[in-house]
């Protein structure tokens, strides 16, 4: 095995017989073996001082010497130079002393009298061990250096792990100390800071500029937190930072988070939305504070950013399951079918107005789901009136916003208003043609007279057309027959009335059916459910 040798192996020789010392020091060609004779001495005390100053790798010493023998010197050397290889020279009668030296930590011994080759061989053996230990030491030092250089990354990875997973307290403390995390190991609060409008503002910027922005924001956060308490800030995503800080005071935590918001706004071109978790006493509860901060951050759905939302403000939020009116939804869809843009906008305003009057505000995910549900229902209503190729434009608008993480409430409201406006424009355009105008008039008459036994002849006479012409025109414009349309409108009206709590007998009479049983059969054929089953199913979903 070959070893990279940075320097020669140093040898010191100590014996009270000068000729022995000179023979060992001069006769072998030590330089050819990569060994340097660093010094010689004739007694133990002198030898020990020499070893202290010259720090040899190998010491060759007699066991019997004046002033300090080899045993005492071995013990002393290994206290300050434990890696030093000590070789004992001893006569046969001193073998017990040599064994004792080995027990103390000497590497080997050579019996007197000896041949010079014996000395060379044992010294080369010691040299081999020295070089092996040097390589191992270099490997350990290189590994320690890599660990030291990677500590910031290891710290961030470990802290990110603690945000997602609870861990045993003892394990956490030892890991905390090993990584040198500059925080006290108790009393924490976590906040998550997200750069407002990051994707829209910076997606065209060069990577270097984005990195500079992110670095400067992290620096502002770190300096701001440091003015109040100990804290660690690390990046969790391209547009998001996590801060763990030492505090047991929730009011102080809010003030720190607000100061971070204010300083970022003051000293950069960015603003932050901040979600703050509750204070927790122990390391293994950090995941709880992080989860709370994430929930609080979601409430910026209602804001324009540049603000702090604390979990303490939402921890007792009410259930909002009854705040969304099915009747309001039906009114919106009826307004759309009639092309009434002003009324549809007003109904949307009322729907969201009811939600925003709740205190505390309902969970953002709930309001977001309402927005998307309404959007897709608007698309479905338009599919009843227009080809899919045309309505696909609306569906794409919905899917584009839905694919974005964390849209704002204002964006969802604007989407719904745009869908309503576009839908109403299409309906107005459709009404502008004569055929469509006639059929629109017929459809309006049908919807206003669902309580009667509507017939094709009755409606054709109402709009002054022959029965046959009206029937063909109706199917051409709407894509379905007159009877199918009447059935559809009656059954959809029946669904609404069932939801509103009317009895089946009342609904049958209201929709022009003389017999409840016949109405129920028609309803089941249309929906695959009896009126009672539909009502139970709807209430179960609600």
C-alpha positions as CSV (number, residue, x, y, z in Angstrom):
1,X,0.0,0.0,0.0
2,X,1.4,3.4,-0.9
3,X,0.9,6.5,1.3
4,X,1.1,10.1,0.6
5,X,4.0,11.4,2.7
6,X,3.8,15.1,3.6
7,X,7.0,14.9,5.7
8,X,9.7,12.4,6.8
9,X,9.1,10.3,9.9
10,X,11.1,11.6,12.8
11,X,13.2,9.3,15.0
12,X,14.8,10.1,18.4
13,X,17.4,7.8,20.0
14,X,18.1,7.7,23.8
15,X,20.7,5.4,25.5
16,X,23.2,6.0,28.2
17,X,25.9,4.4,26.1
18,X,27.2,6.9,23.6
19,X,28.6,4.4,21.1
20,X,25.2,2.6,20.9
21,X,23.5,5.9,20.2
22,X,26.0,6.9,17.5
23,X,25.8,3.4,15.8
24,X,22.0,3.5,15.6
25,X,22.0,7.1,14.5
26,X,24.7,6.9,11.8
27,X,25.1,3.3,10.5
28,X,21.7,2.7,8.8
29,X,20.9,4.9,5.8
30,X,17.8,6.4,7.4
31,X,17.3,9.0,4.7
32,X,16.8,6.3,2.1
33,X,14.0,4.9,4.3
34,X,12.3,8.3,4.6
35,X,13.3,8.6,8.2
36,X,15.0,11.7,9.8
37,X,17.0,11.3,13.0
38,X,15.6,14.3,14.9
39,X,17.8,14.0,18.0
40,X,19.7,11.9,20.4
41,X,20.2,11.9,24.2
42,X,22.2,10.0,26.8
43,X,19.8,10.0,29.8
44,X,16.0,10.0,30.4
45,X,15.5,13.6,31.5
46,X,17.5,15.0,28.6
47,X,15.6,12.7,26.3
48,X,12.2,13.7,27.6
49,X,13.0,17.4,27.1
50,X,14.2,16.7,23.6
51,X,11.0,14.7,22.8
52,X,8.8,17.6,24.1
53,X,10.5,20.1,21.8
54,X,11.0,18.0,18.7
55,X,7.9,15.8,18.8
56,X,9.3,12.7,17.0
57,X,7.1,10.0,15.5
58,X,9.3,7.2,16.8
59,X,11.4,7.0,20.0
60,X,14.0,4.3,20.4
61,X,15.0,4.2,24.1
62,X,17.0,2.0,26.5
63,X,15.0,0.6,29.5
64,X,17.8,1.2,32.0
65,X,19.1,4.8,32.1
66,X,20.3,7.2,34.8
67,X,18.1,10.0,36.1
68,X,14.9,8.6,34.4
69,X,14.4,5.0,33.2
70,X,12.6,3.9,30.1
71,X,9.4,3.0,31.9
72,X,9.0,6.4,33.5
73,X,9.8,8.1,30.2
74,X,7.3,5.9,28.3
75,X,4.6,6.9,30.8
76,X,5.5,10.6,30.5
77,X,5.8,10.6,26.6
78,X,2.4,8.9,26.1
79,X,0.7,11.5,28.3
80,X,1.5,14.4,25.9
81,X,2.1,12.4,22.6
82,X,-0.2,9.4,22.7
83,X,0.5,8.6,19.0
84,X,4.3,8.4,19.4
85,X,5.7,4.9,18.7
86,X,8.1,3.9,21.5
87,X,10.5,1.0,21.0
88,X,12.3,-0.4,24.1
89,X,15.9,-1.6,24.1
90,X,16.3,-4.2,26.9
91,X,18.7,-6.9,28.0
92,X,17.3,-10.4,28.5
93,X,17.4,-9.9,32.3
94,X,15.2,-6.8,31.8
95,X,12.5,-8.6,29.9
96,X,10.0,-8.1,32.6
97,X,10.5,-4.3,32.4
98,X,10.1,-4.5,28.6
99,X,6.7,-6.3,29.1
100,X,5.7,-3.6,31.5
101,X,6.6,-0.9,29.0
102,X,4.4,-2.7,26.4
103,X,1.5,-2.7,28.9
104,X,2.1,1.1,29.4
105,X,1.7,1.6,25.7
106,X,5.1,1.1,24.1
107,X,4.9,-0.4,20.6
108,X,7.7,-3.0,20.6
109,X,11.0,-4.0,22.2
110,X,14.4,-5.2,20.9
111,X,16.6,-7.4,23.1
112,X,20.3,-6.6,23.6
113,X,22.6,-7.4,22.2
114,X,21.0,-6.7,18.8
115,X,22.0,-6.6,15.1
116,X,21.6,-3.3,13.3
117,X,19.1,-4.9,10.9
118,X,16.8,-5.7,13.8
119,X,16.8,-2.0,14.7
120,X,16.0,-1.0,11.1
121,X,13.2,-3.6,10.8
122,X,11.4,-2.6,14.0
123,X,11.8,1.1,13.1
124,X,10.4,0.5,9.6
125,X,7.5,-1.3,11.2
126,X,6.9,1.7,13.4
127,X,7.2,4.0,10.4
128,X,4.5,1.9,8.6
129,X,2.1,2.4,11.5
130,X,2.8,6.1,11.6
131,X,2.1,6.5,7.9
132,X,-1.1,4.5,8.2
133,X,-2.2,6.7,11.1
134,X,-1.3,9.8,9.2
135,X,-3.5,8.7,6.3
136,X,-6.4,7.9,8.6
137,X,-5.9,11.2,10.4
138,X,-6.0,13.1,7.1
139,X,-9.1,11.2,6.1
140,X,-10.8,12.1,9.4
141,X,-9.7,15.8,9.2
142,X,-11.0,16.0,5.6
143,X,-14.3,14.4,6.7
144,X,-14.5,16.8,9.6
145,X,-13.8,19.7,7.3
146,X,-16.6,18.6,4.9
147,X,-18.9,18.2,7.8
148,X,-18.0,21.7,9.1
149,X,-18.5,23.2,5.6
150,X,-21.9,21.4,5.3
151,X,-23.2,22.3,8.8
152,X,-25.3,25.2,7.5
153,X,-27.0,22.8,5.1
154,X,-27.3,20.0,7.7
155,X,-28.8,22.6,10.2
156,X,-31.4,23.7,7.6
157,X,-32.3,20.1,6.7
158,X,-32.7,19.1,10.4
159,X,-34.8,22.2,11.2
160,X,-37.0,21.5,8.1
161,X,-37.4,17.9,9.4
162,X,-38.5,19.2,12.8
163,X,-41.2,21.4,11.1
164,X,-42.8,18.2,9.6
165,X,-42.1,15.6,12.3
166,X,-42.1,15.3,16.0
167,X,-39.0,13.8,17.5
168,X,-37.9,12.4,20.9
169,X,-36.7,15.1,23.2
170,X,-33.4,13.5,24.2
171,X,-32.5,12.8,20.5
172,X,-33.4,16.4,19.6
173,X,-31.2,17.9,22.3
174,X,-28.1,15.9,21.3
175,X,-28.7,16.6,17.6
176,X,-29.2,20.3,18.4
177,X,-25.9,20.5,20.2
178,X,-24.0,18.6,17.5
179,X,-25.2,20.9,14.7
180,X,-24.5,24.0,16.8
181,X,-28.0,25.5,16.4
182,X,-27.7,29.0,17.9
183,X,-31.0,28.8,19.9
184,X,-32.0,28.0,23.4
185,X,-33.6,24.5,23.5
186,X,-36.9,25.7,25.0
187,X,-39.6,28.3,24.4
188,X,-40.2,28.7,20.6
189,X,-42.5,30.3,18.1
190,X,-42.5,29.6,14.4
191,X,-43.6,32.0,11.6
192,X,-43.7,31.4,7.9
193,X,-43.0,34.4,5.6
194,X,-44.1,34.3,1.9
195,X,-43.0,36.8,-0.7
196,X,-46.2,38.4,-2.1
197,X,-46.8,38.0,-5.8
198,X,-43.4,36.3,-6.3
199,X,-44.2,34.3,-9.5
200,X,-45.8,37.3,-11.2
201,X,-43.1,39.8,-10.3
202,X,-39.9,37.8,-10.8
203,X,-40.5,35.0,-13.3
204,X,-38.7,36.9,-16.0
205,X,-35.8,38.1,-13.8
206,X,-32.3,36.5,-14.2
207,X,-31.5,33.8,-11.6
208,X,-28.7,35.9,-10.1
209,X,-31.0,38.8,-9.5
210,X,-33.7,36.6,-7.9
211,X,-31.0,35.0,-5.7
212,X,-29.8,38.4,-4.6
213,X,-33.4,39.5,-3.7
214,X,-33.9,36.3,-1.7
215,X,-30.6,36.7,0.1
216,X,-31.3,40.3,1.0
217,X,-34.8,39.4,2.4
218,X,-33.4,36.6,4.5
219,X,-30.8,39.1,5.9
220,X,-33.5,41.6,6.8
221,X,-35.5,38.9,8.6
222,X,-32.4,37.7,10.5
223,X,-31.3,41.1,11.6
224,X,-34.9,42.1,12.6
225,X,-35.4,39.0,14.7
226,X,-31.9,39.4,16.3
227,X,-33.0,42.8,17.7
228,X,-35.6,41.0,19.8
229,X,-34.3,37.5,20.5
230,X,-32.4,34.5,19.2
231,X,-33.7,33.2,15.9
232,X,-32.9,31.0,12.9
233,X,-34.2,31.8,9.4
234,X,-34.0,29.4,6.5
235,X,-35.6,29.0,3.1
236,X,-38.3,26.5,2.6
237,X,-39.2,27.3,-1.0
238,X,-38.3,29.8,-3.7
239,X,-40.7,32.3,-2.2
240,X,-40.9,31.2,1.4
241,X,-38.9,31.5,4.6
242,X,-39.4,29.8,8.0
243,X,-38.2,31.5,11.2
244,X,-37.8,29.7,14.5
245,X,-37.3,32.1,17.4
246,X,-37.0,31.9,21.2
247,X,-39.9,33.4,23.0
248,X,-42.7,32.3,25.3
249,X,-44.6,35.5,24.9
250,X,-47.2,35.4,22.1
251,X,-47.5,39.3,22.1
252,X,-43.8,39.6,21.6
253,X,-43.9,37.0,18.8
254,X,-46.6,39.1,17.0
255,X,-44.5,42.2,17.4
256,X,-41.4,40.5,15.9
257,X,-43.4,39.2,12.9
258,X,-44.9,42.6,12.3
259,X,-41.4,44.2,12.6
260,X,-40.2,41.8,9.9
261,X,-43.1,42.7,7.6
262,X,-42.4,46.4,8.1
263,X,-38.7,46.2,7.6
264,X,-38.9,44.2,4.4
265,X,-41.4,46.7,3.0
266,X,-39.2,49.6,4.1
267,X,-35.8,48.3,2.9
268,X,-36.7,46.3,-0.2
269,X,-39.2,46.4,-3.1
270,X,-41.0,43.4,-1.7
271,X,-43.7,42.7,0.8
272,X,-44.4,39.6,2.9
273,X,-47.4,37.7,4.0
274,X,-46.6,36.1,7.4
275,X,-48.4,33.3,9.3
276,X,-47.5,32.9,13.0
277,X,-48.0,29.8,15.1
278,X,-48.6,29.6,18.8
279,X,-45.6,29.6,21.3
280,X,-44.5,26.1,22.3
281,X,-42.2,25.1,25.2
282,X,-40.2,22.2,23.7
283,X,-38.4,21.1,20.6
284,X,-40.7,18.2,19.8
285,X,-43.6,20.6,19.6
286,X,-42.1,22.8,16.9
287,X,-44.0,20.8,14.3
288,X,-47.3,22.0,16.0
289,X,-46.3,25.6,15.8
290,X,-45.2,25.2,12.2
291,X,-48.5,23.6,11.2
292,X,-50.4,26.4,13.0
293,X,-48.2,29.0,11.1
294,X,-49.1,27.3,7.8
295,X,-52.8,27.5,8.6
296,X,-52.5,31.1,9.6
297,X,-50.6,31.9,6.3
298,X,-53.6,30.5,4.3
299,X,-55.7,33.3,5.7
300,X,-53.9,35.8,3.5
301,X,-56.4,34.5,1.0
302,X,-58.5,37.4,2.3
303,X,-55.7,40.1,2.2
304,X,-53.5,41.8,-0.3
305,X,-50.4,40.7,1.7
306,X,-47.9,42.8,3.7
307,X,-49.5,41.7,7.0
308,X,-49.2,39.2,9.8
309,X,-51.9,36.6,10.5
310,X,-51.7,34.8,13.8
311,X,-53.1,31.3,14.5
312,X,-54.4,32.7,17.8
313,X,-57.0,34.7,15.8
314,X,-58.4,31.6,14.0
315,X,-58.0,28.8,16.6
316,X,-61.7,29.0,17.6
317,X,-63.1,29.6,14.1
318,X,-66.7,28.5,13.6
319,X,-67.9,25.9,11.0
320,X,-69.1,27.7,8.0
321,X,-71.1,24.8,6.4
322,X,-74.5,26.7,6.6
323,X,-73.2,30.0,5.3
324,X,-73.5,29.2,1.7
325,X,-77.1,29.4,0.4
326,X,-78.2,26.8,-2.2
327,X,-81.1,29.2,-3.1
328,X,-78.6,32.0,-3.8
329,X,-76.8,29.6,-6.2
330,X,-80.0,28.8,-8.0
331,X,-80.8,32.5,-8.3
332,X,-77.4,33.1,-9.8
333,X,-77.8,30.4,-12.4
334,X,-81.3,31.6,-13.3
335,X,-80.0,35.1,-13.7
336,X,-77.3,33.8,-16.0
337,X,-79.8,31.8,-18.1
338,X,-81.7,35.0,-18.6
339,X,-78.6,36.9,-19.5
340,X,-79.0,39.4,-16.6
341,X,-75.4,40.4,-15.8
342,X,-76.2,43.1,-13.3
343,X,-78.3,40.6,-11.2
344,X,-75.7,37.9,-11.4
345,X,-73.0,40.3,-10.1
346,X,-75.3,41.4,-7.3
347,X,-76.0,37.8,-6.3
348,X,-72.2,37.0,-6.3
349,X,-71.7,40.1,-4.1
350,X,-74.3,38.9,-1.6
351,X,-72.9,35.3,-1.5
352,X,-69.4,36.5,-0.6
353,X,-70.7,39.3,1.5
354,X,-72.4,36.7,3.8
355,X,-69.1,34.7,4.1
356,X,-67.0,37.8,4.9
357,X,-69.4,38.9,7.6
358,X,-68.5,35.8,9.7
359,X,-66.1,36.4,12.6
360,X,-63.6,34.9,12.6
361,X,-63.5,34.3,8.9
362,X,-64.2,30.8,7.6
363,X,-61.3,28.6,6.5
364,X,-59.9,29.9,3.2
365,X,-60.1,26.4,1.7
366,X,-63.9,26.4,2.3
367,X,-64.4,29.8,0.5
368,X,-62.0,28.7,-2.3
369,X,-64.0,25.5,-2.9
370,X,-67.2,27.6,-3.1
371,X,-65.7,29.8,-5.7
372,X,-64.6,26.9,-7.9
373,X,-67.9,25.1,-7.4
374,X,-69.8,28.2,-8.6
375,X,-67.4,28.6,-11.5
376,X,-67.9,25.1,-12.8
377,X,-71.6,25.3,-12.4
378,X,-71.6,28.5,-14.5
379,X,-69.7,26.5,-17.2
380,X,-72.3,23.7,-17.0
381,X,-75.2,26.1,-17.4
382,X,-73.5,27.5,-20.5
383,X,-73.0,24.0,-21.9
384,X,-76.8,23.7,-21.9
385,X,-77.0,26.7,-24.2
386,X,-73.8,26.7,-26.3
387,X,-71.4,24.2,-27.9
388,X,-68.6,22.7,-25.8
389,X,-65.9,24.3,-28.1
390,X,-67.2,27.7,-27.1
391,X,-67.7,27.0,-23.4
392,X,-64.2,25.5,-23.2
393,X,-62.8,29.0,-23.1
394,X,-64.5,29.5,-19.7
395,X,-63.3,26.2,-18.4
396,X,-59.7,27.0,-19.3
397,X,-60.0,30.3,-17.3
398,X,-61.2,28.3,-14.2
399,X,-58.5,25.6,-14.6
400,X,-55.7,28.2,-14.9
401,X,-56.6,29.8,-11.6
402,X,-57.2,26.5,-10.0
403,X,-53.8,25.2,-10.9
404,X,-52.1,28.1,-9.1
405,X,-51.1,27.6,-5.5
406,X,-52.8,29.9,-3.0
407,X,-54.9,32.3,-5.1
408,X,-56.4,35.3,-3.4
409,X,-60.1,35.8,-2.7
410,X,-60.1,38.9,-5.0
411,X,-58.8,36.7,-7.9
412,X,-61.6,34.2,-7.4
413,X,-64.2,36.9,-7.3
414,X,-62.9,38.5,-10.4
415,X,-62.9,35.1,-12.2
416,X,-66.6,34.6,-11.3
417,X,-67.5,38.1,-12.4
418,X,-65.7,37.6,-15.7
419,X,-67.5,34.2,-16.3
420,X,-70.8,35.8,-15.6
421,X,-70.1,38.8,-17.9
422,X,-68.9,36.6,-20.7
423,X,-71.9,34.2,-20.3
424,X,-74.3,37.1,-20.4
425,X,-72.6,38.6,-23.5
426,X,-73.0,35.3,-25.3
427,X,-76.7,35.1,-24.3
428,X,-77.3,38.6,-25.6
429,X,-75.5,37.8,-28.8
430,X,-77.6,34.7,-29.2
431,X,-80.8,36.7,-28.6
432,X,-79.9,39.1,-31.4
433,X,-80.8,36.6,-34.1
434,X,-84.5,36.3,-35.0
435,X,-84.7,32.5,-34.5
436,X,-83.0,32.7,-31.2
437,X,-85.2,35.6,-30.2
438,X,-88.3,33.5,-31.0
439,X,-87.1,30.5,-29.1
440,X,-85.9,32.6,-26.2
441,X,-89.5,34.0,-26.0
442,X,-90.9,30.4,-26.1
443,X,-88.5,29.3,-23.4
444,X,-89.4,32.2,-21.2
445,X,-93.1,31.4,-21.6
446,X,-92.4,27.7,-20.8
447,X,-90.5,28.6,-17.6
448,X,-93.2,31.0,-16.5
449,X,-96.0,28.3,-17.0
450,X,-94.4,25.2,-15.6
451,X,-97.5,24.8,-13.3
452,X,-99.6,24.0,-16.4
453,X,-99.8,21.0,-18.7
454,X,-97.7,22.6,-21.4
455,X,-98.2,21.3,-24.9
456,X,-96.4,22.0,-28.2
457,X,-99.6,23.4,-29.7
458,X,-100.2,25.8,-26.8
459,X,-96.7,27.3,-26.9
460,X,-96.6,27.5,-30.8
461,X,-99.9,29.4,-30.7
462,X,-98.5,31.7,-28.1
463,X,-95.6,32.8,-30.4
464,X,-97.7,32.7,-33.6
465,X,-96.0,29.8,-35.3
466,X,-97.3,26.5,-36.8
467,X,-96.8,23.5,-34.6
468,X,-94.4,21.7,-37.1
469,X,-92.3,24.8,-37.8
470,X,-92.0,25.6,-34.1
471,X,-91.0,22.1,-33.2
472,X,-88.2,22.0,-35.8
473,X,-87.0,25.5,-35.0
474,X,-86.9,24.7,-31.3
475,X,-84.8,21.7,-31.7
476,X,-82.5,23.4,-34.2
477,X,-81.8,26.3,-31.8
478,X,-81.6,24.5,-28.5
479,X,-80.3,21.1,-29.6
480,X,-83.2,19.2,-27.8
481,X,-86.9,18.6,-28.4
482,X,-89.7,20.7,-27.0
483,X,-90.8,17.8,-24.7
484,X,-87.2,17.3,-23.5
485,X,-86.8,20.9,-22.6
486,X,-90.2,21.1,-20.7
487,X,-89.2,17.9,-18.9
488,X,-85.8,19.3,-18.0
489,X,-87.2,22.6,-16.7
490,X,-89.9,20.9,-14.6
491,X,-87.5,18.4,-13.1
492,X,-84.9,21.1,-12.3
493,X,-87.6,23.2,-10.7
494,X,-88.8,20.1,-8.8
495,X,-85.2,19.6,-7.5
496,X,-85.1,23.2,-6.2
497,X,-88.5,22.8,-4.5
498,X,-87.5,19.5,-2.8
499,X,-84.3,21.3,-1.5
500,X,-86.5,24.1,-0.2
501,X,-88.6,21.6,1.8
502,X,-91.9,21.4,-0.2
503,X,-93.8,18.2,0.0
504,X,-94.0,15.9,-3.0
505,X,-97.8,16.4,-3.4
506,X,-97.4,20.2,-3.4
507,X,-94.6,20.0,-6.1
508,X,-96.6,17.7,-8.3
509,X,-99.6,20.1,-8.3
510,X,-97.3,23.1,-8.7
511,X,-95.8,21.6,-11.8
512,X,-99.1,20.5,-13.4
513,X,-99.1,16.8,-12.6
514,X,-102.5,15.6,-11.5
515,X,-101.2,12.5,-9.7
516,X,-98.4,12.4,-7.2
517,X,-97.5,8.9,-8.3
518,X,-97.0,9.8,-11.9
519,X,-94.9,12.7,-11.0
520,X,-92.7,10.5,-8.8
521,X,-92.3,8.0,-11.7
522,X,-91.3,10.8,-14.1
523,X,-88.8,12.2,-11.5
524,X,-87.2,8.8,-11.0
525,X,-86.8,8.3,-14.7
526,X,-85.2,11.7,-15.0
527,X,-82.9,11.5,-11.9
528,X,-82.6,7.7,-11.2
529,X,-83.9,8.6,-7.7
530,X,-87.4,9.0,-6.2
531,X,-88.2,12.4,-4.8
532,X,-87.6,11.1,-1.2
533,X,-84.3,9.5,-2.1
534,X,-83.1,12.8,-3.8
535,X,-84.0,14.8,-0.8
536,X,-82.1,12.4,1.6
537,X,-79.1,12.4,-0.8
538,X,-79.0,16.1,-1.0
539,X,-79.3,16.6,2.7
540,X,-76.5,14.0,3.2
541,X,-74.2,15.9,0.9
542,X,-75.0,19.2,2.6
